[in-house]
Amino acid sequence: MKAFSQAQFLASSAGPADMPPPGPPELAFAGRSNVGKSSAINALTGRKRLAFTSKTPGRTQTINFFELGAGARLVDLPGYGYAKVPHAVRAGWRTLVGSYVGSRATLAGVVLVMDARHPLTELDLQLVEFLGDVRLLALLSKADKLSRAAQANTLSAVSAAMNGEVRLFSSL
């Protein structure tokens, strides 16, 4: 975990031209707004505010790149599905994330973060379909809010529906 503790903010990108040049392999965190993408990055790196979190959905509006030394990068993508932002802003996020996922040669995999209480929404399934053959890990966040039985049932149901690895997770 030493590489994770050495994580540093690299850049924010509001468009393809702002992205840092391709370098080491990148692991992108995707999911609905306020599902815990930034919290997962903070928990993995052992840092409280490396990736900024908020109780207000839709705060991450750019693609944020974090360097893990010279060997890898973590990428925090804007969330999807938040209805209280203007349609044009949502469309811009969709274009930004689509261009990143569709063209980034260094994308090694995607961590699809889903709220364990509400997994596999229509938008989550659309993202899985869009990703195609990209390596995928489904991270069921906020698992601490479910009973052990509900955790097991959710893990089983999502595992059966996904073509990839599925894990329960809590940033706490």
MDTraj code that builds the backbone (N, CA, C; nanometers):
import mdtraj as md
import numpy as np

residues = "MET LYS ALA PHE SER GLN ALA GLN PHE LEU ALA SER SER ALA GLY PRO ALA ASP MET PRO PRO PRO GLY PRO PRO GLU LEU ALA PHE ALA GLY ARG SER ASN VAL GLY LYS SER SER ALA ILE ASN ALA LEU THR GLY ARG LYS ARG LEU ALA PHE THR SER LYS THR PRO GLY ARG THR GLN THR ILE ASN PHE PHE GLU LEU GLY ALA GLY ALA ARG LEU VAL ASP LEU PRO GLY TYR GLY TYR ALA LYS VAL PRO HIS ALA VAL ARG ALA GLY TRP ARG THR LEU VAL GLY SER TYR VAL GLY SER ARG ALA THR LEU ALA GLY VAL VAL LEU VAL MET ASP ALA ARG HIS PRO LEU THR GLU LEU ASP LEU GLN LEU VAL GLU PHE LEU GLY ASP VAL ARG LEU LEU ALA LEU LEU SER LYS ALA ASP LYS LEU SER ARG ALA ALA GLN ALA ASN THR LEU SER ALA VAL SER ALA ALA MET ASN GLY GLU VAL ARG LEU PHE SER SER LEU".split()
xyz = np.array([
    [0.0813, -0.1198, 0.0000],
    [0.0000, 0.0000, 0.0000],
    [0.0854, 0.1258, 0.0000],
    [0.2184, 0.1125, -0.0049],
    [0.3041, 0.2292, -0.0019],
    [0.2743, 0.3234, -0.1181],
    [0.2506, 0.2689, -0.2379],
    [0.2210, 0.3539, -0.3529],
    [0.0966, 0.4375, -0.3276],
    [-0.0040, 0.3786, -0.2638],
    [-0.1267, 0.4525, -0.2378],
    [-0.1037, 0.5660, -0.1393],
    [-0.0200, 0.5447, -0.0387],
    [0.0048, 0.6503, 0.0594],
    [0.0867, 0.7641, 0.0001],
    [0.1522, 0.7402, -0.1130],
    [0.2327, 0.8434, -0.1791],
    [0.1517, 0.9214, -0.2839],
    [0.0228, 0.8973, -0.2914],
    [-0.0603, 0.9605, -0.3942],
    [-0.0553, 1.1123, -0.3842],
    [-0.0528, 1.1752, -0.5012],
    [-0.0527, 1.3209, -0.5089],
    [-0.1465, 1.3649, -0.6194],
    [-0.2104, 1.4789, -0.5980],
    [-0.2942, 1.5373, -0.7020],
    [-0.2046, 1.5730, -0.8202],
    [-0.2489, 1.5385, -0.9411],
    [-0.1715, 1.5678, -1.0616],
    [-0.2361, 1.6788, -1.1432],
    [-0.3655, 1.6651, -1.1761],
    [-0.4303, 1.7639, -1.2626],
    [-0.5812, 1.7454, -1.2611],
    [-0.6524, 1.8532, -1.2956],
    [-0.7965, 1.8497, -1.3205],
    [-0.8180, 1.8803, -1.4666],
    [-0.9136, 1.8121, -1.5254],
    [-0.9401, 1.8299, -1.6674],
    [-1.0871, 1.8608, -1.6895],
    [-1.1133, 1.9750, -1.7538],
    [-1.2501, 2.0106, -1.7900],
    [-1.2791, 1.9723, -1.9346],
    [-1.1780, 1.9237, -2.0054],
    [-1.1943, 1.8832, -2.1443],
    [-1.0753, 1.8004, -2.1887],
    [-1.0875, 1.7318, -2.3008],
    [-0.9790, 1.6454, -2.3478],
    [-0.8442, 1.7168, -2.3614],
    [-0.8467, 1.8429, -2.3993],
    [-0.7207, 1.9171, -2.4160],
    [-0.6505, 1.9416, -2.2830],
    [-0.7251, 1.9377, -2.1715],
    [-0.6675, 1.9637, -2.0387],
    [-0.6087, 1.8392, -1.9742],
    [-0.6309, 1.7226, -2.0313],
    [-0.5844, 1.5991, -1.9677],
    [-0.4326, 1.5910, -1.9712],
    [-0.3741, 1.5381, -1.8638],
    [-0.2294, 1.5213, -1.8687],
    [-0.1921, 1.4226, -1.9786],
    [-0.0700, 1.4331, -2.0299],
    [-0.0320, 1.3389, -2.1350],
    [-0.0405, 1.1959, -2.0841],
    [-0.0716, 1.1017, -2.1731],
    [-0.0751, 0.9618, -2.1305],
    [0.0580, 0.9236, -2.0674],
    [0.0483, 0.8455, -1.9627],
    [0.1668, 0.8009, -1.8912],
    [0.1459, 0.6611, -1.8406],
    [0.1551, 0.6442, -1.7079],
    [0.1373, 0.5102, -1.6521],
    [-0.0096, 0.4659, -1.6601],
    [-0.0358, 0.3376, -1.6345],
    [-0.1740, 0.2873, -1.6358],
    [-0.2630, 0.3654, -1.5394],
    [-0.3887, 0.3835, -1.5808],
    [-0.4848, 0.4593, -1.5007],
    [-0.6021, 0.3717, -1.4599],
    [-0.6433, 0.3868, -1.3348],
    [-0.7605, 0.3196, -1.2810],
    [-0.8627, 0.4277, -1.2505],
    [-0.9742, 0.4273, -1.3255],
    [-1.0760, 0.5309, -1.3127],
    [-1.1873, 0.4867, -1.2192],
    [-1.2369, 0.5805, -1.1401],
    [-1.3495, 0.5579, -1.0494],
    [-1.4712, 0.6275, -1.1088],
    [-1.5742, 0.5492, -1.1408],
    [-1.6958, 0.5999, -1.2037],
    [-1.8162, 0.5604, -1.1197],
    [-1.9247, 0.6334, -1.1347],
    [-2.0477, 0.5988, -1.0643],
    [-2.1404, 0.7179, -1.0549],
    [-2.2576, 0.6937, -0.9978],
    [-2.3565, 0.7993, -0.9807],
    [-2.3026, 0.9092, -0.8897],
    [-2.3638, 1.0255, -0.8978],
    [-2.3268, 1.1355, -0.8100],
    [-2.3483, 1.0963, -0.6646],
    [-2.2533, 1.1321, -0.5803],
    [-2.2616, 1.1147, -0.4345],
    [-2.2643, 0.9687, -0.3901],
    [-2.2090, 0.8804, -0.4710],
    [-2.2087, 0.7381, -0.4365],
    [-2.0852, 0.6993, -0.3548],
    [-1.9822, 0.7853, -0.3559],
    [-1.8641, 0.7579, -0.2756],
    [-1.7357, 0.7364, -0.3538],
    [-1.7286, 0.7857, -0.4769],
    [-1.6071, 0.7687, -0.5580],
    [-1.4872, 0.8370, -0.4924],
    [-1.5034, 0.9636, -0.4580],
    [-1.3935, 1.0378, -0.3958],
    [-1.3608, 0.9808, -0.2579],
    [-1.4613, 0.9386, -0.1841],
    [-1.4379, 0.8773, -0.0526],
    [-1.3596, 0.7472, -0.0663],
    [-1.3877, 0.6705, -0.1706],
    [-1.3135, 0.5460, -0.1935],
    [-1.1668, 0.5760, -0.2222],
    [-1.1412, 0.6770, -0.3043],
    [-1.0030, 0.7156, -0.3337],
    [-0.9328, 0.7597, -0.2058],
    [-0.9996, 0.8395, -0.1252],
    [-0.9400, 0.8844, 0.0013],
    [-0.9119, 0.7669, 0.0943],
    [-1.0036, 0.6729, 0.1024],
    [-0.9837, 0.5561, 0.1897],
    [-0.8665, 0.4710, 0.1400],
    [-0.8572, 0.4502, 0.0098],
    [-0.7479, 0.3698, -0.0458],
    [-0.6115, 0.4346, -0.0238],
    [-0.6085, 0.5661, -0.0283],
    [-0.4812, 0.6362, -0.0127],
    [-0.4503, 0.6707, 0.1323],
    [-0.5488, 0.6485, 0.2206],
    [-0.5274, 0.6816, 0.3614],
    [-0.5230, 0.8314, 0.3864],
    [-0.5873, 0.9078, 0.2983],
    [-0.5883, 1.0537, 0.3089],
    [-0.7321, 1.1005, 0.3246],
    [-0.7520, 1.2082, 0.3977],
    [-0.8883, 1.2567, 0.4211],
    [-0.9391, 1.3482, 0.3108],
    [-0.8496, 1.4256, 0.2491],
    [-0.8962, 1.5238, 0.1505],
    [-0.8092, 1.5273, 0.0259],
    [-0.7598, 1.4129, -0.0154],
    [-0.6879, 1.4092, -0.1425],
    [-0.7883, 1.4355, -0.2545],
    [-0.8949, 1.3579, -0.2588],
    [-1.0069, 1.3811, -0.3500],
    [-1.1156, 1.4494, -0.2677],
    [-1.1635, 1.5618, -0.3139],
    [-1.2602, 1.6376, -0.2350],
    [-1.3969, 1.5711, -0.2364],
    [-1.4570, 1.5638, -0.1178],
    [-1.5894, 1.5040, -0.1013],
    [-1.6871, 1.6111, -0.0559],
    [-1.8146, 1.5815, -0.0743],
    [-1.9185, 1.6741, -0.0323],
    [-2.0479, 1.5972, -0.0132],
    [-2.1315, 1.6469, 0.0750],
    [-2.2640, 1.5874, 0.0906],
    [-2.3552, 1.6300, -0.0247],
    [-2.3162, 1.7347, -0.0959],
    [-2.3941, 1.7845, -0.2084],
    [-2.3558, 1.7099, -0.3351],
    [-2.4507, 1.6408, -0.3987],
    [-2.4200, 1.5690, -0.5227],
    [-2.3742, 1.6647, -0.6328],
    [-2.2890, 1.6145, -0.7194],
    [-2.2484, 1.6912, -0.8363],
    [-2.1315, 1.7853, -0.8142],
    [-2.0588, 1.7711, -0.7031],
    [-1.9459, 1.8610, -0.6767],
    [-1.8278, 1.8351, -0.7690],
    [-1.7989, 1.7091, -0.7985],
    [-1.6875, 1.6783, -0.8884],
    [-1.7358, 1.7033, -1.0308],
    [-1.6847, 1.8102, -1.0919],
    [-1.7305, 1.8483, -1.2249],
    [-1.6195, 1.8385, -1.3286],
    [-1.5026, 1.7947, -1.2852],
    [-1.3905, 1.7753, -1.3762],
    [-1.3368, 1.6342, -1.3555],
    [-1.2497, 1.5906, -1.4453],
    [-1.1792, 1.4648, -1.4246],
    [-1.0541, 1.4982, -1.3456],
    [-1.0367, 1.4336, -1.2313],
    [-0.9229, 1.4611, -1.1444],
    [-0.8268, 1.3433, -1.1464],
    [-0.7006, 1.3739, -1.1732],
    [-0.5949, 1.2739, -1.1854],
    [-0.5061, 1.2782, -1.0620],
    [-0.4735, 1.1599, -1.0084],
    [-0.3857, 1.1467, -0.8926],
    [-0.2720, 1.0522, -0.9278],
    [-0.1511, 1.0957, -0.9036],
    [-0.0315, 1.0183, -0.9359],
    [0.0020, 0.9260, -0.8196],
    [0.0275, 0.8001, -0.8502],
    [0.0734, 0.7033, -0.7499],
    [0.2205, 0.6729, -0.7799],
    [0.3049, 0.7702, -0.7601],
    [0.4436, 0.7525, -0.7994],
    [0.4499, 0.7445, -0.9508],
    [0.5519, 0.6788, -1.0040],
    [0.5687, 0.6701, -1.1488],
    [0.4940, 0.5517, -1.2088],
    [0.4334, 0.4664, -1.1235],
    [0.3783, 0.3415, -1.1740],
    [0.2317, 0.3387, -1.2094],
    [0.1530, 0.4339, -1.1616],
    [0.0092, 0.4277, -1.1868],
    [-0.0576, 0.5596, -1.1499],
    [-0.1815, 0.5735, -1.1953],
    [-0.2645, 0.6897, -1.1614],
    [-0.4045, 0.6427, -1.1222],
    [-0.4651, 0.7176, -1.0321],
    [-0.6071, 0.7030, -1.0018],
    [-0.6780, 0.8213, -1.0669],
    [-0.7995, 0.7984, -1.1167],
    [-0.8734, 0.9024, -1.1864],
    [-1.0144, 0.9081, -1.1284],
    [-1.0532, 1.0260, -1.0795],
    [-1.1848, 1.0495, -1.0209],
    [-1.2722, 1.1155, -1.1267],
    [-1.3724, 1.0421, -1.1761],
    [-1.4606, 1.0939, -1.2806],
    [-1.5818, 1.1636, -1.2197],
    [-1.6376, 1.2631, -1.2886],
    [-1.7621, 1.3243, -1.2393],
    [-1.8724, 1.2196, -1.2326],
    [-1.9608, 1.2349, -1.1361],
    [-2.0717, 1.1418, -1.1217],
    [-2.1791, 1.1656, -1.2266],
    [-2.2651, 1.0684, -1.2410],
    [-2.3759, 1.0813, -1.3357],
    [-2.5070, 1.0604, -1.2622],
    [-2.6140, 1.1093, -1.3217],
    [-2.7476, 1.0850, -1.2683],
    [-2.8012, 1.1919, -1.1772],
    [-2.7246, 1.2978, -1.1501],
    [-2.7747, 1.4008, -1.0595],
    [-2.8647, 1.4953, -1.1370],
    [-2.9893, 1.5069, -1.0964],
    [-3.0898, 1.5792, -1.1741],
    [-3.0918, 1.7296, -1.1494],
    [-3.0297, 1.7797, -1.0439],
    [-3.0437, 1.9208, -1.0091],
    [-2.9355, 2.0106, -1.0686],
    [-2.8711, 1.9642, -1.1722],
    [-2.7804, 2.0517, -1.2462],
    [-2.8416, 2.0738, -1.3833],
    [-2.8105, 2.1859, -1.4471],
    [-2.8680, 2.2119, -1.5794],
    [-2.8344, 2.1006, -1.6786],
    [-2.9261, 2.0785, -1.7697],
    [-2.9093, 1.9728, -1.8705],
    [-2.7783, 1.9899, -1.9472],
    [-2.7417, 2.1135, -1.9784],
    [-2.6180, 2.1390, -2.0533],
    [-2.4957, 2.0951, -1.9735],
    [-2.4983, 2.1141, -1.8430],
    [-2.3857, 2.0718, -1.7584],
    [-2.3761, 1.9198, -1.7568],
    [-2.4902, 1.8526, -1.7401],
    [-2.4905, 1.7054, -1.7438],
    [-2.4409, 1.6539, -1.8772],
    [-2.4836, 1.7161, -1.9857],
    [-2.4392, 1.6740, -2.1193],
    [-2.2889, 1.6934, -2.1330],
    [-2.2369, 1.8023, -2.0760],
    [-2.0924, 1.8265, -2.0802],
    [-2.0154, 1.7198, -2.0047],
    [-2.0654, 1.6801, -1.8868],
    [-2.0000, 1.5731, -1.8102],
    [-1.9990, 1.4440, -1.8905],
    [-2.1132, 1.4122, -1.9538],
    [-2.1253, 1.2884, -2.0319],
    [-2.0231, 1.2880, -2.1460],
    [-2.0098, 1.4011, -2.2130],
    [-1.9130, 1.4124, -2.3220],
    [-1.7709, 1.3981, -2.2694],
    [-1.7423, 1.4651, -2.1577],
    [-1.6089, 1.4606, -2.0984],
    [-1.5713, 1.3182, -2.0578],
    [-1.6585, 1.2524, -1.9845],
    [-1.6312, 1.1159, -1.9382],
    [-1.6271, 1.0196, -2.0575],
    [-1.7170, 1.0373, -2.1522],
    [-1.7181, 0.9514, -2.2703],
    [-1.5902, 0.9625, -2.3506],
    [-1.5392, 1.0844, -2.3642],
    [-1.4155, 1.1006, -2.4407],
    [-1.2974, 1.0407, -2.3644],
    [-1.2981, 1.0526, -2.2324],
    [-1.1901, 0.9925, -2.1532],
    [-1.1930, 0.8398, -2.1668],
    [-1.3072, 0.7800, -2.1382],
    [-1.3182, 0.6336, -2.1393],
    [-1.2981, 0.5781, -2.2807],
    [-1.3486, 0.6482, -2.3792],
    [-1.3412, 0.5978, -2.5151],
    [-1.2072, 0.6129, -2.5839],
    [-1.1232, 0.7043, -2.5330],
    [-1.0004, 0.7309, -2.6073],
    [-0.8716, 0.7208, -2.5261],
    [-0.8811, 0.6998, -2.3985],
    [-0.7605, 0.7018, -2.3148],
    [-0.6896, 0.5670, -2.3233],
    [-0.5799, 0.5624, -2.3938],
    [-0.5056, 0.4374, -2.4143],
    [-0.4489, 0.3820, -2.2851],
    [-0.4271, 0.4676, -2.1857],
    [-0.3667, 0.4232, -2.0597],
    [-0.4709, 0.3757, -1.9580],
    [-0.5987, 0.3760, -1.9951],
    [-0.7034, 0.3287, -1.9038],
    [-0.6901, 0.1776, -1.8861],
    [-0.6511, 0.1363, -1.7668],
    [-0.6300, -0.0066, -1.7390],
    [-0.7558, -0.0736, -1.6851],
    [-0.8443, 0.0036, -1.6254],
    [-0.9658, -0.0525, -1.5695],
    [-1.0520, 0.0549, -1.5066],
    [-1.1759, 0.0168, -1.4765],
    [-1.2718, 0.1086, -1.4152],
    [-1.3259, 0.0440, -1.2888],
    [-1.3285, 0.1224, -1.1818],
    [-1.3963, 0.0830, -1.0591],
    [-1.5328, 0.1510, -1.0641],
    [-1.6369, 0.0709, -1.0819],
    [-1.7724, 0.1237, -1.0828],
    [-1.8218, 0.1232, -0.9388],
    [-1.8324, 0.2420, -0.8807],
    [-1.8769, 0.2547, -0.7424],
    [-2.0287, 0.2705, -0.7435],
    [-2.0949, 0.1801, -0.6706],
    [-2.2408, 0.1846, -0.6597],
    [-2.2782, 0.1808, -0.5122],
    [-2.3812, 0.2539, -0.4747],
    [-2.4332, 0.2496, -0.3389],
    [-2.4908, 0.1091, -0.3175],
    [-2.4427, 0.0396, -0.2168],
    [-2.4862, -0.0982, -0.1917],
    [-2.6374, -0.1060, -0.1668],
    [-2.6969, 0.0053, -0.1258],
    [-2.8410, 0.0064, -0.1004],
    [-2.9211, 0.0228, -0.2289],
    [-2.8549, 0.0710, -0.3371],
    [-2.9241, 0.0972, -0.4644],
    [-2.8326, 0.0631, -0.5820],
    [-2.7891, -0.0627, -0.5935],
    [-2.6974, -0.0966, -0.7028],
    [-2.7696, -0.1218, -0.8345],
    [-2.6904, -0.1228, -0.9398],
    [-2.7377, -0.1608, -1.0729],
    [-2.8571, -0.0793, -1.1212],
    [-2.8456, 0.0528, -1.1063],
    [-2.9493, 0.1388, -1.1624],
    [-2.9395, 0.1327, -1.3149],
    [-3.0368, 0.1867, -1.3818],
    [-3.0353, 0.1884, -1.5279],
    [-2.9100, 0.2585, -1.5794],
    [-2.8703, 0.3671, -1.5146],
    [-2.7510, 0.4398, -1.5579],
    [-2.6235, 0.3583, -1.5342],
    [-2.6189, 0.2829, -1.4239],
    [-2.5036, 0.1954, -1.3989],
    [-2.4919, 0.0912, -1.5098],
    [-2.6039, 0.0320, -1.5458],
    [-2.6044, -0.0711, -1.6500],
    [-2.5661, -0.0127, -1.7862],
    [-2.6074, 0.1112, -1.8124],
    [-2.5675, 0.1771, -1.9369],
    [-2.4165, 0.1977, -1.9404],
    [-2.3580, 0.2369, -1.8269],
    [-2.2133, 0.2551, -1.8214],
    [-2.1416, 0.1228, -1.8441],
    [-2.1890, 0.0162, -1.7807],
    [-2.1269, -0.1155, -1.7990],
    [-2.1296, -0.1536, -1.9468],
    [-2.2427, -0.1308, -2.0128],
    [-2.2532, -0.1620, -2.1555],
    [-2.1578, -0.0751, -2.2369],
    [-2.1504, 0.0535, -2.2032],
    [-2.0621, 0.1455, -2.2743],
    [-1.9152, 0.1053, -2.2594],
    [-1.8777, 0.0556, -2.1417],
    [-1.7383, 0.0188, -2.1168],
    [-1.6935, -0.0999, -2.2001],
    [-1.7861, -0.1857, -2.2377],
    [-1.7519, -0.2997, -2.3219],
    [-1.6503, -0.3907, -2.2557],
    [-1.5327, -0.4022, -2.3152],
    [-1.4301, -0.4955, -2.2684],
    [-1.3339, -0.4363, -2.1654],
    [-1.3565, -0.3131, -2.1212],
    [-1.2686, -0.2536, -2.0211],
    [-1.2796, -0.3344, -1.8914],
    [-1.1660, -0.3644, -1.8301],
    [-1.1677, -0.4376, -1.7018],
    [-1.2497, -0.3600, -1.5999],
    [-1.3322, -0.4329, -1.5243],
    [-1.4280, -0.3681, -1.4357],
    [-1.4278, -0.4327, -1.2978],
    [-1.4283, -0.3473, -1.1971],
    [-1.4487, -0.3888, -1.0581],
    [-1.5688, -0.3113, -1.0076],
    [-1.6712, -0.3804, -0.9607],
    [-1.7867, -0.3149, -0.9002],
    [-1.7618, -0.3052, -0.7501],
    [-1.7634, -0.1839, -0.6995],
    [-1.7393, -0.1583, -0.5578],
    [-1.8711, -0.1115, -0.4974],
    [-1.9276, -0.1911, -0.4089],
    [-2.0563, -0.1596, -0.3466],
    [-2.0300, -0.0796, -0.2198],
    [-2.0358, 0.0523, -0.2335],
    [-2.0013, 0.1420, -0.1236],
    [-2.1154, 0.1532, -0.0224],
    [-2.0819, 0.2116, 0.0896],
    [-2.1780, 0.2337, 0.1981],
    [-2.2348, 0.1015, 0.2495],
    [-2.1562, -0.0055, 0.2367],
    [-2.2002, -0.1383, 0.2798],
    [-2.2245, -0.1431, 0.4298],
    [-2.1615, -0.0535, 0.5046],
    [-2.1811, -0.0495, 0.6494],
    [-2.3240, -0.0119, 0.6861],
    [-2.4003, 0.0409, 0.5929],
    [-2.5383, 0.0805, 0.6200],
    [-2.6363, -0.0351, 0.6018],
    [-2.5850, -0.1524, 0.5615],
    [-2.6690, -0.2717, 0.5437],
    [-2.6390, -0.3740, 0.6525],
    [-2.7373, -0.4557, 0.6847],
    [-2.7144, -0.5675, 0.7762],
    [-2.6260, -0.6704, 0.7064],
    [-2.5709, -0.7642, 0.7810],
    [-2.4865, -0.8691, 0.7209],
    [-2.5653, -0.9502, 0.6178],
    [-2.6901, -0.9817, 0.6487],
    [-2.7727, -1.0590, 0.5551],
    [-2.7984, -0.9794, 0.4278],
    [-2.8292, -0.8502, 0.4419],
    [-2.8529, -0.7663, 0.3246],
    [-2.7248, -0.7501, 0.2426],
    [-2.6110, -0.7408, 0.3093],
    [-2.4830, -0.7340, 0.2376],
    [-2.4630, -0.8583, 0.1517],
    [-2.4857, -0.9742, 0.2115],
    [-2.4676, -1.1010, 0.1396],
    [-2.5628, -1.1113, 0.0221],
    [-2.6889, -1.0736, 0.0420],
    [-2.7882, -1.0793, -0.0664],
    [-2.7517, -0.9841, -0.1801],
    [-2.7100, -0.8627, -0.1443],
    [-2.6732, -0.7635, -0.2455],
    [-2.5496, -0.8080, -0.3221],
    [-2.4505, -0.8578, -0.2509],
    [-2.3279, -0.9049, -0.3154],
    [-2.3592, -1.0176, -0.4138],
    [-2.4436, -1.1095, -0.3724],
    [-2.4809, -1.2221, -0.4580],
    [-2.5565, -1.1745, -0.5821],
    [-2.6521, -1.0855, -0.5637],
    [-2.7333, -1.0373, -0.6757],
    [-2.6495, -0.9590, -0.7764],
    [-2.5624, -0.8720, -0.7271],
    [-2.4806, -0.7908, -0.8177],
    [-2.3767, -0.8794, -0.8870],
    [-2.3185, -0.9732, -0.8152],
    [-2.2210, -1.0652, -0.8750],
    [-2.2839, -1.1440, -0.9896],
    [-2.4075, -1.1858, -0.9716],
    [-2.4760, -1.2630, -1.0754],
    [-2.5040, -1.1777, -1.1995],
    [-2.5209, -1.0472, -1.1802],
    [-2.5568, -0.9587, -1.2912],
    [-2.4367, -0.8963, -1.3613],
    [-2.3199, -0.9025, -1.2999],
    [-2.2023, -0.8329, -1.3533],
    [-2.1050, -0.9287, -1.4196],
    [-2.0326, -0.8751, -1.5171],
    [-1.9235, -0.9490, -1.5791],
    [-1.7939, -0.8861, -1.5271],
    [-1.7606, -0.9176, -1.4058],
    [-1.6429, -0.8604, -1.3418],
    [-1.6477, -0.8899, -1.1939],
    [-1.5480, -0.8446, -1.1261],
    [-1.5384, -0.8688, -0.9824],
    [-1.6273, -0.7703, -0.9068],
    [-1.6848, -0.8148, -0.7946],
    [-1.7728, -0.7313, -0.7125],
    [-1.7260, -0.7410, -0.5680],
    [-1.7149, -0.6258, -0.5010],
    [-1.6714, -0.6208, -0.3613],
    [-1.7586, -0.5253, -0.2815],
    [-1.7830, -0.5606, -0.1566],
    [-1.8470, -0.4707, -0.0622],
    [-1.7407, -0.3737, -0.0128],
    [-1.7822, -0.2506, 0.0190],
    [-1.6854, -0.1499, 0.0603],
    [-1.7511, -0.0473, 0.1508],
    [-1.6758, 0.0021, 0.2461],
    [-1.7183, 0.1148, 0.3271],
    [-1.5957, 0.2031, 0.3492],
    [-1.6090, 0.3298, 0.3226],
    [-1.4954, 0.4199, 0.3420],
    [-1.4685, 0.4439, 0.4905],
    [-1.5635, 0.4044, 0.5757],
    [-1.5416, 0.4181, 0.7193],
    [-1.4427, 0.3132, 0.7672],
])
top = md.Topology()
chain = top.add_chain()
for i, resn in enumerate(residues, 1):
    res = top.add_residue(resn, chain, resSeq=i)
    for name in ("N", "CA", "C"):
        top.add_atom(name, md.element.get_by_symbol(name[0]), res)
traj = md.Trajectory(xyz[None], top)
